[in-house]
Amino acid sequence: MFGFAEERTVATTATAVLPDPEPIVPRLREFRRPTDTAGDTTTLVTRLWEATETAPLIEDWKPDRLDPLVVSGRTFRWSIIVAAVALFIGGIAIIQAVQDMPGRAAEDARATYLAVTTDYQALFPDIEHAITVIADPATDTATLSDAAVTLSAFNDGARTLFDAAAEPLPSMPPLVSRAQLDALTPVRQSMASAAEIGLTLERRLGDTLSYRLLFERTFQLPTLPTTATQDQLTQLGVALGMTVTSTKDAIGNLPDEPFLSDHKIAAFQLAQRLDDWQVEYLEALRTGDSASADSLAQEITQRIDALDAGIDAPLAAIGEWAHTQLATLQTQLTAGDAPA
């Protein structure tokens, strides 16, 4: 009645074009039949399920253009791309920097070695002059004292050179080659050897200088008369006593320089004789024994002169040795591809 008995076909709804504001799924009421019991929804649901299960698939379906408000026209974020590119470039830069680390460290070390070596070599003319001054027996005390300043600067230069050679090279990250740093080993060894030679040279020259300055204070006898009044005898006794004391003190502080060892022994022996000698000499003057006084005066004077002359040969040997050491030091600085 009124067409309700006719069975409606659901498949026609499959031709709808998406998106459609109306749903393409049939309504439940479309499956009601006149003979159905009122309120029986179970039967209607069963018919709906069968109708949709057997509905044909939509062929060649394409969606309409999506609303630009729903999704952006691009499918990526520029911030992510820029960050990725920055990370990539940064990674390349870090890798390159790590690879360049040994080369930069080696160049910095070479620059340091060159600077300290050049500064040290600049002291060579002064130290060579100081060697000549110290080894010359005729050099006076004032000139000897000036040489001490040169020795101090030379010592500082040798220590700076040694410290630079001993400074550890920077460590490298794992798997980074240290070949360029290891190539500096001969340079560092040559610098260290040169510094040791320089320190030894300065120490022995310093000992020789100290020896000479101390020795200048020994055996400074007053005039030795063969006769003397009581007042003169008293004054002479005081002067000789001061000479004996200062001589013993100076000889007791003489450095142990190998080239001067024999001379030091002779000086010590003469100082022991001086202690007894003054007693004998003053007694000869007190008793008026001018012959004995004269003999004693000649004895001590001759022995002092011989001791003074005995230092010439050791000083000459020291000078020759020092010049040789300085030449060796110069050669050592240029060995092992060291900066010159």
MOTADA-V51492 format. One record per residue. NEAR is the number of other C-alpha atoms within 10 Angstrom. Layout:
near->{NEAR | NEAR}
//
This chain:
near->{6 | 5 | 7 | 11 | 11 | 9 | 11 | 11 | 9 | 17 | 14 | 11 | 13 | 14 | 13 | 13 | 13 | 13 | 13 | 8 | 6 | 8 | 11 | 16 | 12 | 14 | 11 | 14 | 11 | 15 | 19 | 20 | 13 | 9 | 7 | 12 | 10 | 8 | 8 | 10 | 15 | 9 | 14 | 18 | 15 | 12 | 16 | 19 | 12 | 10 | 17 | 13 | 9 | 10 | 13 | 12 | 10 | 11 | 8 | 5 | 11 | 10 | 8 | 9 | 7 | 11 | 9 | 8 | 7 | 7 | 9 | 10 | 10 | 7 | 6 | 9 | 8 | 9 | 9 | 10 | 11 | 11 | 11 | 12 | 12 | 12 | 12 | 12 | 12 | 12 | 12 | 12 | 12 | 12 | 11 | 11 | 12 | 14 | 16 | 13 | 20 | 23 | 16 | 14 | 18 | 20 | 15 | 12 | 20 | 17 | 13 | 16 | 22 | 15 | 14 | 21 | 24 | 15 | 15 | 22 | 16 | 13 | 15 | 17 | 9 | 14 | 22 | 15 | 12 | 23 | 25 | 19 | 19 | 26 | 25 | 15 | 17 | 9 | 13 | 14 | 13 | 9 | 12 | 19 | 14 | 12 | 21 | 18 | 12 | 19 | 23 | 14 | 16 | 23 | 21 | 15 | 22 | 28 | 18 | 17 | 27 | 23 | 15 | 19 | 24 | 13 | 10 | 8 | 14 | 13 | 12 | 15 | 12 | 6 | 7 | 13 | 15 | 17 | 11 | 15 | 21 | 13 | 13 | 20 | 15 | 14 | 22 | 24 | 19 | 22 | 30 | 22 | 18 | 26 | 27 | 17 | 19 | 26 | 20 | 16 | 24 | 24 | 16 | 18 | 24 | 20 | 18 | 24 | 24 | 20 | 20 | 22 | 18 | 20 | 19 | 15 | 15 | 20 | 25 | 16 | 16 | 10 | 10 | 16 | 15 | 19 | 19 | 18 | 11 | 11 | 9 | 12 | 17 | 13 | 12 | 20 | 16 | 10 | 15 | 23 | 17 | 14 | 22 | 22 | 14 | 17 | 25 | 21 | 15 | 18 | 19 | 14 | 12 | 21 | 19 | 13 | 20 | 14 | 18 | 22 | 14 | 14 | 20 | 22 | 12 | 15 | 25 | 18 | 11 | 19 | 23 | 13 | 13 | 20 | 17 | 11 | 19 | 20 | 13 | 15 | 22 | 22 | 15 | 20 | 22 | 17 | 11 | 15 | 15 | 17 | 13 | 16 | 23 | 17 | 13 | 20 | 18 | 13 | 12 | 18 | 15 | 12 | 14 | 19 | 11 | 12 | 17 | 16 | 12 | 16 | 18 | 16 | 15 | 20 | 21 | 17 | 13 | 23 | 21 | 14 | 14 | 23 | 16 | 12 | 17 | 19 | 11 | 14 | 23 | 17 | 12 | 21 | 25 | 16 | 17 | 16 | 15 | 20 | 18 | 13}
//
